[in-house]
Amino acid sequence: MIDHFLPVRFEPGRGLQEQLREALVSAILGGGFPACEPLPSCRKLADQLRVSRNTVNLVYESLLDSGYIVSQPRRGFFLHPAYAGGSPPTAHGQASEGSGDAVAEAGGTGALDWERRFKLRPGMTSGVFRPQDWARFPYPFVYGQPMRDLFPLKRWREASRKALRRESAPSWLHDRFDRDDDMLVEQLRTRVLPKRGIWAKPNEILVTLGSQNALYLIAALLMNRQTRVVMETPGFRDALSIFELHGADVQLHPMDEEGLVLTPQMAECDYVYLTPSHQVPTGIVMSVERRERLMEGIRRNDQIVIEDDYDAELNLDRDALPAIKAGGAGNRVIYLSSLSKPFSPGLRLGYLVADADLVDELRSLRRLMYRHPPLNNQRMMAEFLAQGYYDAHLRAFQAEHARRRDLLHGALARDLDACRHIGSPTASAFWLAAPGAIDTRKLAWAAARQGVVFEYGEQFFFESAAPTNFMRLGFNAIDAERIGRGVELLAHSLDRI
């Protein structure tokens, strides 16, 4: 019998069986049990871990069903021969563990020089900086994260159960190569897009792994070193990185209170990428007059608009303008948005709407990359929409979103009135201009020592001489009752630098 201590630290909120099985599988695959001796008995392991024998027995039975262990009458449970060395054998009968050493011996000594092999350098691009452990900070004013307590877990489970019904399973069990879930496409077409004034046919809709994935597909298909793209500055840094990664020549255009500044030089470009409903990061809404002038130029110069409506479901504007895609020149607009931002950003479900010919080619490109987003997730979201759960969640989310925004607005007016607010009063984040002498990068480091996290504004500007006195504050990731205190600490940090 093995006299073996199995280190399991049971976490609250997770099932004992789940955690014990996880620990045993890890020990088996890591070679923690000898092949010739039985595993600890149910009684001994239960005593060691202070759990019931029934819990251990059920876990052993599940490992038996999964083929990790075998039962020998009157002797106990033993490792299955396939796992006697830790990892299962390869198809050639050799253990997979250590195969890297064999390859290294066959290929010679020394590290491989991957640098000379890279044709793209995504590692050289930069994103918006925030601490990796931002969630541990008590006052995280970060953008793009969910209100964790508001996730409709019960309703999502119900949608999951509907998707897992026997009659629904064929919709996601099979590899559909390049097709999306028909039910989800229909829900997008009839329930989601009309809210933004868009009426589309099924073959004009493509489901993506979030709107950023849609941008990558568009850039891969339409851009090269001869392509010229107009972008806003300040703007969405990952969009710039995606376009430049595909060789595009990006022309930066500034913002004013009406949105993207239009210039004669734009006539030389092929595409215009913009976030007109709430510009990233300023929250400025492009005016009706500016939109009309833009589309006149687009038609005259045979150009295409890439409209990123990233916060469509978060738009609290009472008289929100429809999407540019909804206008008369909508065939010249590639529209993209996300289902998951007000729901669960980690779900990564988005969509784009464009002419059928373009969508057909994008679908073919997507097939070569990952075929389609997971169909089980697509069907669950379709059920969630069809049952009205999504709209009910949006109402609750928007109410809480508005409440937190008002709390932050009041706290900023009270304690941080030296900073000027720019953009729509109902945008999904606050874009602030601090007094000109303030460097918000230094302020971010000082505030972090007080437990406050925000995004300094310099990283949203793409020109070499970027202003340093801007910052963006989100309000969904922070607990509502901490907003006031967080702004107080931020104001104290501002006073000290």
TAMO-V464574 format. One line per field, one symbol per residue. ss: DSSP state (~ for helix, > for strand, _ for the rest). phi: phi as a letter, one per 30 degrees, with the letter a starting at -180 (. if undefined). burial: + if it has 9 or more other C-alpha atoms within 8 Angstrom, else -. A space follows every 50 residues. Layout:
ss: ???
phi: ???
burial: ???
This chain:
ss: _______________~~~~~~~~~~~~~~____________~~~~~~~~_ __~~~~~~~~~~~~~___>>>>___>>>>_~~~_____>_____>___~~ ~~~~~~~_______~~~____~~~_________~~~__>>_______~~~ __~~~~~~~~~~~__~~~~~~~~________~~~~~~~~~~~~~~~____ _~~~>>>>__~~~~~~~~~~~~_____>>>>>>___~~~~~~~~~___>> >>>>>>__>>___~~~~~__>>>>_____________~~~~~~~~~~~~~ ___>>>>>___~~~_________~~~___~~~>>>>>>______~~~__> >>>__~~~~~~~~~~~~~~_____~~~~~~~~~~~~__~~~~~~~~~~~~ ~~~~~~~~~~~~~~~____>>>_______>>>>______~~~~~~~~~__ _>>_>>~~~~_________>>>>______~~~~~~~~~~~~~~~~~_
phi: .dcbdcdbcdcdjbdddedddeddddddddidbddcbddededdddddch bddddddddeddddddidbbcceicjcbddedcdcjdddddcicdddidd ddddddcjcjddcdedcdcbbddddbcddaeeceddddbddccicddedc dddddddddddddcdedceedbdddcibccddddeddddcccdedciccb dedcbbdbdjdddddddddddcbadcdcbdbdbdaddddedddddcidcc ccbdcbdcjedcbdddddccbbcabddbddcdidcddddddddedddddd chcbcccccdcedcdcddcddddeedddcddcbccbabccddcaeddhbb abbaeedddddddddeedcaiaeedddddddddddddidddddddddddd edddddddedddddcbddccdcjddcddaccccdeeddcddddddddddc icbbcddedcccddcddcccacbcbcdcdedcdedddedddddddcc
burial: ----------------+-+++-+-+-+++-+-+-+-++++++--+++--- --+-++++++--++---++++----+++++-++++++++-----++---- ---+-------------------------+---+--+++++++-+++--- ----++--++-++----++-++-----+-++--+++++++++++-+++++ ---++++++++++++++++---+---++++++++++++++++++++++++ -++++--++++-------++++++++++++++++++---++--++-+++- --++++++++++--++------++++--++-++++++++++++++--+++ ++++++--++-++++++---+++-++-++++++++---++--++--++-- ++-++-++--++--++--+--+++-+++++++++---+-++-++-+++-+ ++++++++++++-----+++++++++++---+++-++++++-+----
